[in-house]
Amino acid sequence: MNEPRRRRLRDRSSGAATLINEGCKITGLIAGNGDFLVNGQVDGDCDVNGTVTLANNGLWQGTIKADAVVVAGQVEGDIVAVGRVEITASARIVGTVTGEAIAVAEGAVVEGIMTTTGQAEPVEFVEKRKRDD
């Protein structure tokens, strides 16, 4: 049987993600393979072979470099994705966003430059699902 097509990156994740929970603060470089879910605070950069998801309560100060990035929280720094960047309605970004494709929900705030590296133009979407709290 075919698996249903999943439009959003956070719906496509498989396996358990490495969790940085609310109340935790990480300082320094994060590197590795697999998905990361950040509910806490990161002060530093990352180079991840996988998806980095910054949840609503997450704060990232530094550069996020990953295969794919989902932002629902706040980023003060640059985002560089090999693939897709998904910016939800609750996201606040101050910095440059670069990815093969960029999806921006109505209500998101991006203070900086967005650059796509793929053929598609940046995409705007309306978040229709309830927020994960």
C-alpha positions, 0 to 999 in steps of 0.5 A: 500500500502506498504511504500518503503524501505528506506536504509539510516537513514535520509530517514527513519525519521518521524516527525519533528526533534528538530533543533539546527541551524547553528550559535547556540551553546549548552553547557551541556547535551541534553536528550530526546525522538525524533530525533535531527538535529544539524547544529550548535555546541554542547559542551557536551554529549547527551542521546537521544531516537531517531536519532541524525543527525549531518549535514555538518556544525555541530560540536559536542564536547562530547559523542553522545549516541542515538538509531541511529546516522548519521554524516555528520559533525565533531565529537570530542568525542565518538559515542555510538548507540544502532542501526546503525551509518551512517558516510557520505563522509563529516564526520570527527570523532576523537573518538570511534564509537560503534553501532549495524551496522556501514556504512562508506561512501568513503571519511569519516575520522575516527581517532579512533576505530570502534566497532560493537555490532551486527552480521554484519561487518562494511559496506562501501558505496559510497554516490550516492545522492546529499548532503543536503545543 
